[in-house]
Amino acid sequence: MFDPATIVAWVIFGSLGMIYVAYGKWKDLWQPKALGFGLMFYPYFTSGTAWLWGIGTVLTLAIFLARD
């Protein structure tokens, strides 16, 4: 039914999203919060393992570009 790579991506990117949201709340920054919510909710709108990993990687690395 589900590919193991898809489940692993959900867990990894969802966990990173929760960490980004917590960090954004701690530092009172909107960029990490927005990226965190994006990481947590984008898997619901993507189909395909390659898209899931690609978008997740881009959103994960975007935290380094979104700093003030």
C-alpha positions as CSV (number, residue, x, y, z in Angstrom):
1,M,0.0,0.0,0.0
2,F,2.6,2.6,1.1
3,D,6.2,2.6,0.0
4,P,8.7,2.5,2.9
5,A,10.6,5.5,1.5
6,T,7.3,7.5,1.6
7,I,6.7,6.7,5.2
8,V,10.3,7.5,6.1
9,A,10.0,10.9,4.4
10,W,6.7,11.6,6.2
11,V,8.4,10.9,9.6
12,I,11.6,12.8,8.8
13,F,10.1,15.9,7.3
14,G,7.2,16.0,9.8
15,S,9.7,15.8,12.7
16,L,11.9,18.6,11.2
17,G,8.7,20.7,10.7
18,M,7.8,20.3,14.4
19,I,11.4,21.3,15.3
20,Y,11.2,24.4,13.0
21,V,7.9,25.5,14.5
22,A,9.2,25.1,18.1
23,Y,12.4,27.1,17.1
24,G,10.3,29.8,15.5
25,K,8.1,30.1,18.6
26,W,11.1,30.2,20.9
27,K,12.9,32.9,18.9
28,D,9.6,34.6,17.8
29,L,10.4,34.4,14.1
30,W,7.8,33.8,11.5
31,Q,10.1,32.3,8.8
32,P,10.9,29.1,10.7
33,K,7.3,28.7,11.8
34,A,6.1,29.0,8.2
35,L,8.7,26.6,6.9
36,G,7.8,24.2,9.7
37,F,4.1,24.2,9.0
38,G,5.0,23.8,5.3
39,L,7.1,20.7,6.1
40,M,4.4,19.2,8.2
41,F,1.5,19.7,5.8
42,Y,3.0,19.4,2.2
43,P,3.0,15.6,2.2
44,Y,-0.8,15.7,2.1
45,F,-0.7,17.5,-1.3
46,T,2.1,15.6,-3.0
47,S,1.9,12.3,-4.8
48,G,5.0,10.4,-5.6
49,T,8.1,9.6,-3.6
50,A,10.5,11.7,-5.7
51,W,8.3,14.8,-5.3
52,L,8.0,14.1,-1.6
53,W,11.8,13.9,-1.1
54,G,12.5,16.8,-3.5
55,I,10.1,19.3,-2.0
56,G,11.1,18.2,1.6
57,T,14.8,18.7,0.9
58,V,14.2,22.2,-0.6
59,L,12.0,23.3,2.4
60,T,14.6,21.8,4.8
61,L,17.4,23.7,3.2
62,A,15.3,26.9,2.9
63,I,15.8,27.5,6.6
64,F,19.3,28.6,6.0
65,L,18.2,31.2,3.4
66,A,15.3,32.5,5.5
67,R,17.4,33.8,8.3
68,D,17.4,37.5,9.2
